């Protein structure tokens, strides 16, 4: 028995020694950090030569993979509301400034910590339906993202938001025809991009200037994770020719255009106007773009031509978010937008017929007064039609009426020669409710027919009729149904 006890004792000593790590071997933590990827972009360096773009003095933003011990600080930009309207007397956007920042991650959750350099009493993160509930400890706000999202963080009120763009990693195209690395680059107005050429603006790069894609151009790529800014130029006119010459990225008759990843700030004229001369505009894609502009004519996207995709974009501007002069077979999806007094979520003008357009998963997180959210404006006698337009999963968080002119109605259909037909609003939710939400006005020669509302909630209540919707129609608008 004594020999057995001795053997057992020696075995226990040997077993304990085997369990010890070798000298110098790493000790594995009991809760290891995520093995996913977190990419913090480089700072741009000296921004003193870039107008209306600085490092934010309002917010400090830190990120880390869930499970990591230490945060990494990301660079935060700031643009001030510098536009003064001298044309129509309408008010500019009421925000005083906007800060913004971006980073990339994949295959992990990330924890975000925001420190406000001012007294913070409350915080709201939009879109509200994302369900992000921050934890606030004094001036420090924290929350977690499990997947890339574009959000607006609004502390105390809506006058000084922080936009955070969490995106998927990309592979920089260092072999691009025009590659702009981290730092500041001044390229001037309307740098020409020809067929089969590529532009890559890397993370940490700020390019001040604009691009133009000439008539009948094919296979152009403009991508990156950096910033294209136009704060150097003052908004001086509402003339069409002037605005076209001062747009951020302008094209006419372009096909197979690929735009992805960029932040476009302080557009002087229109932001991305794509004309469709001779029906040469088709098969273009716009993904993960972030637009932040103050000027009155800062249209976001012109949806002209055919077979286009606009997906996963953020738009904060003053004029129309999307507009069509004539389009077909286009999809606009996964959008976060905050409109201003001059513009609409979607405006269809009278230049050409538009059909088969799908809007899906749209979050309009704000609209600072102004004209109708959705407008069809056909001049009487034109031979065009607006048909087969679908809005699915459209959520409007705020569209306040501000004056008799700034009605901010939800829907205005002014039918022209061929009329408006077969529109579907499915899963439509408008959080606030105005006394007058719309007009459906046809004529004998240009009727409105087949407007369906399916699962429509206004001010939290289910809408079952035009009366519930606070909308009017005339005798030339028929087939208006609610489910």
Secondary structure, DSSP 8 states (H G I E B T S, - for coil): -HHHHHHHHHHHHHHHHHHS--TT-----SS----SEEE--------TTSTT-EE-SSEEEEEEETT-S--EEE--EEEE------SS-----S-SEEEEEEEEEESS-EEEEEEESS----EEEESGGG----EEETTEEEEEESS--EEEEEESSSSEEEEEEEE------TTSSEEE-SEEEEEEEEEEE-TT-EEEE-TTEEEEEEEEE-SSEE--EEEESSEEE-TTS------HHHHHHT-SEEEESEES-EEES-EEES-SS-SB-EE-GGG--BS-EEES-EEE--STT---EEEEEES-EEEEEEEE-SS-SEEEEEEEEEEEEEEEEEE-TT--SEEE-SSS-EEEEEEEEEEEEEE-S-S-SEEEE--TT----EEEEEEEEEEE------SSS----SEEEE--SS-EEEEEEEEEEESS--S--EEEE--SSS-EEEEEEEEEEETTEE--SHHHHTEEE-TTEEEEEE-
